[in-house]
């Protein structure tokens, strides 16, 4: 049994559907059963409740962690999900005698200015340090499809999307389809045990370029960095999730998020690469 935790998310749905289409026994784990791909068994679990996690992974041979705590509507944080939730999931996976595939992000490190990168780094270290646990880590760049949808939602009546900050900082984006393919490969190929696989896109782009790709508008509206700094402090007491997104947007506008995919593709020639932004340019 391959168990996908976070199976109703953007990545998890693709992974679950791919595994089910291969005729493999798949268990979809999430807080709610909405949009669970056909062919998968559903089990409800909350990463904040250890008892539900243990039940969800029982009998698994492989556990895939495709969870993240960035969605402000979910009422959770990266600390609660990407760090603490993964720590509980890692312990439950080890107790079940299963192998772990942990989805992380490129640039995960404990001193990163991006909160989710710091939380993923803690989870990575726990996976590596858990005695007797077989693991594979798949690190992803930013999902192009996610930012396409986010930018489209900001267009409004002006026809111009909103970009946080200057939008000139190069960042790497990857198709979620490519990441899903790598996660599936990591789950079914035992030779990838103990590997850290980076999955990045073929090009680095700016948020201004992403906005043009996503909406067709080359004249985005900008929210200045100073306003992001002030807003993150002002709304934190009442809207901590929004404040968190503002801090992340500021970090994304000022931190080096460029990535060269060539070394990873040389080591793993089976990695899939869709140049979504380039195809539209």
Secondary structure by P-SEA (a helix, b strand, c coil): cbbbcccccaaaaaaaaaaaaaccbbbbbccccccccccbbbbbbbcccaaaaaaaaccccbbbcccccccccccccccccccaaaaaaaaaaaaacbbbbcccccccccccccaaaaaaaaaaaaaaacccccbbbbbbcccaaaaaaaaaaacccccbbbbcccccbbbbbbbaaaaaaaaaaaacccccccbbbbbbccccccaaaaaaaaccccbbbbbcaaaaaaaaaaaccccaaaaaaaaaaaaaacccccccaaaaaaacccbbbbccccccc
